[in-house]
Amino acid sequence: MLAFIDFLAALPVRFEQARQAGVVAVKSDGGKNAAAAKQKKLQPVKEYALKLANEGNYRSRRSAAIGIKDRVSEFQLTTIGRALMPDQAQRTVEGWLKELGYVPNARRKEESDPKLE
């Protein structure tokens, strides 16, 4: 009989633990779904950034990000309805290029662009 009373006494604690675990699981699933939706929405913008970077003649990923950030931000504004944050645009575009495996073009001396040096 004592074991049963202990069992009953522990029920509120068990219910609270189960409730908290359920809330965490629901929040986690909701967060994963939201992140996946955001990534899906941003994919065309990332691909546009990669296309612009590949079309340019940049010595580094950083110089590519600097060169295309304004056009990518404008594209994102027309596509999603929200531009890149101006103070984070370069870092964001650079991260996307890294994520997508961008490799800067090899440059020859005769193709040198003084703007990028």
C-alpha atoms as an extended CHARMM CRD file, in Angstrom:
* protein
*
       117  EXT
         1         1  MET       CA              0.0000000000        0.0000000000        0.0000000000  PROA      1               0.0000000000
         2         2  LEU       CA              2.9010000000        2.3590000000        0.7650000000  PROA      2               0.0000000000
         3         3  ALA       CA              4.3430000000        1.8800000000       -2.7310000000  PROA      3               0.0000000000
         4         4  PHE       CA              0.9890000000        2.8730000000       -4.2340000000  PROA      4               0.0000000000
         5         5  ILE       CA              0.8740000000        6.0590000000       -2.1400000000  PROA      5               0.0000000000
         6         6  ASP       CA              4.4150000000        6.9280000000       -3.2530000000  PROA      6               0.0000000000
         7         7  PHE       CA              3.3640000000        6.2890000000       -6.8300000000  PROA      7               0.0000000000
         8         8  LEU       CA              0.3810000000        8.6450000000       -6.4650000000  PROA      8               0.0000000000
         9         9  ALA       CA              2.5170000000       11.2790000000       -4.7550000000  PROA      9               0.0000000000
        10        10  ALA       CA              4.9910000000       11.2280000000       -7.6530000000  PROA      10              0.0000000000
        11        11  LEU       CA              2.2900000000       11.6220000000      -10.3330000000  PROA      11              0.0000000000
        12        12  PRO       CA              2.2270000000       15.4560000000      -10.4190000000  PROA      12              0.0000000000
        13        13  VAL       CA              5.9890000000       15.5410000000      -10.9180000000  PROA      13              0.0000000000
        14        14  ARG       CA              5.7740000000       12.9340000000      -13.6900000000  PROA      14              0.0000000000
        15        15  PHE       CA              2.9350000000       14.8020000000      -15.3990000000  PROA      15              0.0000000000
        16        16  GLU       CA              4.9390000000       18.0580000000      -15.2780000000  PROA      16              0.0000000000
        17        17  GLN       CA              8.0060000000       16.3550000000      -16.7320000000  PROA      17              0.0000000000
        18        18  ALA       CA              5.9400000000       14.7800000000      -19.5130000000  PROA      18              0.0000000000
        19        19  ARG       CA              4.2710000000       18.1210000000      -20.2760000000  PROA      19              0.0000000000
        20        20  GLN       CA              7.6150000000       19.9140000000      -20.4880000000  PROA      20              0.0000000000
        21        21  ALA       CA              9.0700000000       17.2170000000      -22.7200000000  PROA      21              0.0000000000
        22        22  GLY       CA              6.0230000000       17.4820000000      -24.9910000000  PROA      22              0.0000000000
        23        23  VAL       CA              6.3160000000       21.2680000000      -25.2290000000  PROA      23              0.0000000000
        24        24  VAL       CA             10.0090000000       21.0420000000      -26.0780000000  PROA      24              0.0000000000
        25        25  ALA       CA              9.2810000000       18.4570000000      -28.7740000000  PROA      25              0.0000000000
        26        26  VAL       CA              6.5190000000       20.6000000000      -30.2910000000  PROA      26              0.0000000000
        27        27  LYS       CA              8.6910000000       23.7300000000      -30.2270000000  PROA      27              0.0000000000
        28        28  SER       CA             11.5720000000       21.8290000000      -31.7880000000  PROA      28              0.0000000000
        29        29  ASP       CA              9.3900000000       20.4800000000      -34.6080000000  PROA      29              0.0000000000
        30        30  GLY       CA              7.8950000000       23.9180000000      -35.1960000000  PROA      30              0.0000000000
        31        31  GLY       CA             11.3460000000       25.4770000000      -35.3380000000  PROA      31              0.0000000000
        32        32  LYS       CA             12.5790000000       22.8650000000      -37.7910000000  PROA      32              0.0000000000
        33        33  ASN       CA              9.5730000000       23.4310000000      -40.0440000000  PROA      33              0.0000000000
        34        34  ALA       CA             10.0410000000       27.2080000000      -39.9640000000  PROA      34              0.0000000000
        35        35  ALA       CA             13.7610000000       26.9140000000      -40.7270000000  PROA      35              0.0000000000
        36        36  ALA       CA             13.0730000000       24.5680000000      -43.6490000000  PROA      36              0.0000000000
        37        37  ALA       CA             10.4620000000       26.9820000000      -45.0450000000  PROA      37              0.0000000000
        38        38  LYS       CA             12.8860000000       29.9100000000      -44.7460000000  PROA      38              0.0000000000
        39        39  GLN       CA             15.6450000000       27.9700000000      -46.5210000000  PROA      39              0.0000000000
        40        40  LYS       CA             13.2600000000       26.9960000000      -49.3160000000  PROA      40              0.0000000000
        41        41  LYS       CA             12.2300000000       30.6250000000      -49.7570000000  PROA      41              0.0000000000
        42        42  LEU       CA             15.8670000000       31.8240000000      -49.8130000000  PROA      42              0.0000000000
        43        43  GLN       CA             17.1420000000       29.1830000000      -52.2490000000  PROA      43              0.0000000000
        44        44  PRO       CA             16.4400000000       31.2050000000      -55.4380000000  PROA      44              0.0000000000
        45        45  VAL       CA             18.2500000000       34.2100000000      -53.9190000000  PROA      45              0.0000000000
        46        46  LYS       CA             21.2700000000       32.0710000000      -53.0200000000  PROA      46              0.0000000000
        47        47  GLU       CA             21.3680000000       30.6010000000      -56.5230000000  PROA      47              0.0000000000
        48        48  TYR       CA             21.1640000000       34.1070000000      -58.0110000000  PROA      48              0.0000000000
        49        49  ALA       CA             24.1310000000       35.1630000000      -55.8540000000  PROA      49              0.0000000000
        50        50  LEU       CA             26.1350000000       32.1600000000      -57.0590000000  PROA      50              0.0000000000
        51        51  LYS       CA             25.2270000000       32.9380000000      -60.6850000000  PROA      51              0.0000000000
        52        52  LEU       CA             26.3970000000       36.5460000000      -60.3250000000  PROA      52              0.0000000000
        53        53  ALA       CA             29.6190000000       35.4740000000      -58.6250000000  PROA      53              0.0000000000
        54        54  ASN       CA             30.3770000000       32.9360000000      -61.3450000000  PROA      54              0.0000000000
        55        55  GLU       CA             29.7230000000       35.5260000000      -64.0630000000  PROA      55              0.0000000000
        56        56  GLY       CA             32.1770000000       37.9750000000      -62.4820000000  PROA      56              0.0000000000
        57        57  ASN       CA             35.9320000000       37.8110000000      -62.3810000000  PROA      57              0.0000000000
        58        58  TYR       CA             36.6820000000       37.9050000000      -58.6590000000  PROA      58              0.0000000000
        59        59  ARG       CA             39.9060000000       36.9780000000      -56.8840000000  PROA      59              0.0000000000
        60        60  SER       CA             38.2150000000       35.8570000000      -53.6860000000  PROA      60              0.0000000000
        61        61  ARG       CA             34.8670000000       34.9760000000      -52.2030000000  PROA      61              0.0000000000
        62        62  ARG       CA             35.0070000000       38.1970000000      -50.1850000000  PROA      62              0.0000000000
        63        63  SER       CA             35.5390000000       40.4010000000      -53.2420000000  PROA      63              0.0000000000
        64        64  ALA       CA             32.7000000000       38.5720000000      -55.0080000000  PROA      64              0.0000000000
        65        65  ALA       CA             30.3880000000       39.2200000000      -52.0450000000  PROA      65              0.0000000000
        66        66  ILE       CA             31.3420000000       42.9060000000      -52.0150000000  PROA      66              0.0000000000
        67        67  GLY       CA             30.7550000000       43.1720000000      -55.7530000000  PROA      67              0.0000000000
        68        68  ILE       CA             27.3320000000       41.5110000000      -55.8670000000  PROA      68              0.0000000000
        69        69  LYS       CA             25.7390000000       42.2650000000      -52.4910000000  PROA      69              0.0000000000
        70        70  ASP       CA             23.6460000000       45.2140000000      -53.7340000000  PROA      70              0.0000000000
        71        71  ARG       CA             22.2220000000       43.2840000000      -56.7060000000  PROA      71              0.0000000000
        72        72  VAL       CA             21.5050000000       40.2600000000      -54.5070000000  PROA      72              0.0000000000
        73        73  SER       CA             19.7600000000       42.4640000000      -51.9440000000  PROA      73              0.0000000000
        74        74  GLU       CA             17.6370000000       44.0440000000      -54.6890000000  PROA      74              0.0000000000
        75        75  PHE       CA             16.7570000000       40.5830000000      -56.0470000000  PROA      75              0.0000000000
        76        76  GLN       CA             15.7810000000       39.3830000000      -52.5890000000  PROA      76              0.0000000000
        77        77  LEU       CA             13.5770000000       42.4600000000      -52.1320000000  PROA      77              0.0000000000
        78        78  THR       CA             11.6930000000       41.7220000000      -55.3600000000  PROA      78              0.0000000000
        79        79  THR       CA             11.5320000000       37.9710000000      -54.7180000000  PROA      79              0.0000000000
        80        80  ILE       CA             10.7430000000       37.7790000000      -51.0070000000  PROA      80              0.0000000000
        81        81  GLY       CA              9.7120000000       41.3240000000      -50.2140000000  PROA      81              0.0000000000
        82        82  ARG       CA             12.5480000000       41.9590000000      -47.7740000000  PROA      82              0.0000000000
        83        83  ALA       CA             16.0390000000       43.1730000000      -48.5960000000  PROA      83              0.0000000000
        84        84  LEU       CA             19.2300000000       42.0150000000      -46.9090000000  PROA      84              0.0000000000
        85        85  MET       CA             20.2770000000       43.9810000000      -43.8430000000  PROA      85              0.0000000000
        86        86  PRO       CA             22.7620000000       46.5570000000      -45.2150000000  PROA      86              0.0000000000
        87        87  ASP       CA             25.3170000000       46.0070000000      -42.4630000000  PROA      87              0.0000000000
        88        88  GLN       CA             25.1350000000       42.2040000000      -42.8520000000  PROA      88              0.0000000000
        89        89  ALA       CA             24.7030000000       41.8730000000      -46.6340000000  PROA      89              0.0000000000
        90        90  GLN       CA             28.3410000000       41.1560000000      -47.4250000000  PROA      90              0.0000000000
        91        91  ARG       CA             28.6950000000       38.5660000000      -44.6660000000  PROA      91              0.0000000000
        92        92  THR       CA             25.4050000000       36.9060000000      -45.6290000000  PROA      92              0.0000000000
        93        93  VAL       CA             26.2720000000       36.6760000000      -49.3270000000  PROA      93              0.0000000000
        94        94  GLU       CA             29.7740000000       35.4550000000      -48.5180000000  PROA      94              0.0000000000
        95        95  GLY       CA             28.2970000000       32.7200000000      -46.3190000000  PROA      95              0.0000000000
        96        96  TRP       CA             25.9110000000       31.6700000000      -49.0580000000  PROA      96              0.0000000000
        97        97  LEU       CA             28.7250000000       31.4860000000      -51.5940000000  PROA      97              0.0000000000
        98        98  LYS       CA             30.7540000000       29.3450000000      -49.2130000000  PROA      98              0.0000000000
        99        99  GLU       CA             27.7450000000       27.1080000000      -48.5450000000  PROA      99              0.0000000000
       100       100  LEU       CA             27.1620000000       26.6620000000      -52.2930000000  PROA      100             0.0000000000
       101       101  GLY       CA             30.8240000000       25.8290000000      -52.9670000000  PROA      101             0.0000000000
       102       102  TYR       CA             31.8060000000       28.9540000000      -54.8950000000  PROA      102             0.0000000000
       103       103  VAL       CA             35.3960000000       28.9050000000      -56.1270000000  PROA      103             0.0000000000
       104       104  PRO       CA             36.7610000000       32.2540000000      -57.3830000000  PROA      104             0.0000000000
       105       105  ASN       CA             37.9940000000       32.4330000000      -60.9500000000  PROA      105             0.0000000000
       106       106  ALA       CA             41.7260000000       32.1420000000      -61.4630000000  PROA      106             0.0000000000
       107       107  ARG       CA             43.0070000000       35.4760000000      -62.6970000000  PROA      107             0.0000000000
       108       108  ARG       CA             45.7990000000       36.1230000000      -65.1530000000  PROA      108             0.0000000000
       109       109  LYS       CA             47.9540000000       39.2490000000      -65.0560000000  PROA      109             0.0000000000
       110       110  GLU       CA             46.6370000000       40.4950000000      -68.4020000000  PROA      110             0.0000000000
       111       111  GLU       CA             43.0600000000       40.2230000000      -67.1050000000  PROA      111             0.0000000000
       112       112  SER       CA             43.8920000000       42.1630000000      -63.9640000000  PROA      112             0.0000000000
       113       113  ASP       CA             41.1680000000       44.5250000000      -62.7830000000  PROA      113             0.0000000000
       114       114  PRO       CA             42.6030000000       47.4390000000      -60.7820000000  PROA      114             0.0000000000
       115       115  LYS       CA             39.2860000000       47.9000000000      -58.9280000000  PROA      115             0.0000000000
       116       116  LEU       CA             39.6060000000       44.5080000000      -57.2720000000  PROA      116             0.0000000000
       117       117  GLU       CA             43.3000000000       44.6620000000      -56.3660000000  PROA      117             0.0000000000
